[in-house]
Amino acid sequence: MNHLLSIADLSRTDIEQVHKLTDTFAEVSKRSIPKVPALRGKNVVWLFYEDSTRTRLSFEQAAKRLSADTMTFSVGSSSVKKGESLRDTVLTIEAMGVDALVVRHASAGVPWQIATWLEGRVSIVNAGDGWHEHPTQALLDSYTIREERGSLDGMHIGIIGDVKHSRVARSDVLAYTTLGAEVTLVAPPTLLPPSLAGWPVRVTHDLDEVLPTLDVAYLLRMQQERMTEHLVPSLREYTARYGLTRRRVDALQDDALVMHPGPMNRGVEISAEVADLPRSVIIDQVRNGVATRMAVLYLLLGQGVAKVFGSDDITVPELQEVAG
Amino acid sequence: MDADDVRRAIWRMAHEVIERNHGLESVVLVGLQTGGVGLAEALAGALGEIDGTIPPVGTLDVVMFRDDIGIRPVLPEEVTDIPVDLDGAIVVLVDDVLFTGRTIRAALDALNAYGRPRAVQLAVMVDRGHRELPIRPDYVGKNLPTRRDEMVNVSPQGVDLGEVVKS
């Protein structure tokens, strides 16, 4: 059975296969009837234990364009409120007949746990687990860079902002470096993970120093709740040192891209004006998200018994302690 | 068939397309990925030489419409490219070999996503028989009786018949 749990399970060839297939589905999305019958009769269930709008809608659009049936499980309106455990919930959903579970959970490692419980009877897609990973985001981000620049080989990509609490940053670092790019993390020390051992990245606290060398400025969302945790003195101070303002954009190379996983806080990590510049490909990221998720669902569900990603053994990754 | 035979067959099929459609008004050639693409281009070239106008040529990958998805691994080969609106067009599907007819069934479904053609016709270089669906070609390069387990290879250099090599 096939899962998409972590970018770490994917080789360069695997990622390139997803990108190539994404080209196909991008074309499908442009047809006057943008729907193919490829996954007719397959049932995809969204298991969202954490809020999400764009990821869930994007997956939903992807599944519908492949003619799969979908069901949504959201915690707010479910028996979880009556005290049902995660394991019982998952087994109950499985008993109804499901081919893939798209899981988002606030705790890292939950998709691995579910994959272990279901013993390969259902494909699991990680749609974000805690601060750990968000593999489809990394696939669509790398696809977007490839679309704009042809390849990631030799690109210098700066991931700017709250790296510590970002699952997007973790998956992106893996995808970008696997595809041959260099990554620099740009953040104040309080917003970096306690240990970066094993991360194939460089780190700096000075945005202005790296800007002229970047091919891609990838901004992370500055979450309001970090203020109450006193990780940065104030949003204004954060913007002054790490916000991508109009003045800073001028320091970028002419063909450098500006990216953001959304939702944006205009005026905080990115100025309102910069988000709308032609070099900003934030809307392209959203558009490519649908085609990327079509590619992932098709690879997982449309291939019979063929193995697509990684190995058959599910090894739960060692999770780094990132206490608040 | 050798290279000359293939060339003559394309030439004859081009004449038949023009005769049947009283010219090339609203004719669009659509080559099926991947074997039909080169043939569609060759046919378009021949039509251009005979009639003076070269019809639009598109390509179609039918993998997403196949009926064996999930039974065996099927991955798209190339991106579909249909350059014109197919509403009201006369579409000539072009493929190298017609066998079970399942690819053509998938292609007919796939075409729906691009509009409603006035008519769909089928041109193939080789009709090898063994149909599993009620589908027949309109233009045939050569009828070639085969066994089910034989392989047919069509290229501009000719048509070859071979055994499947079991590894």
Interface residues (C-beta under 8 A of the other chain):
Chain A: L21 D23 T24 E27 V28 R31 S32 I33 P34 K35 V36 P37 A38 L39 K42 L66 Y298 L301 G302 Q303 G304 A306
Chain B: D61 V63 M64 F65 I69 G70 I71 R72 P73 V74 L75 P76 V79 T80 D81 D109 A110 N112 A113 Y114 G115
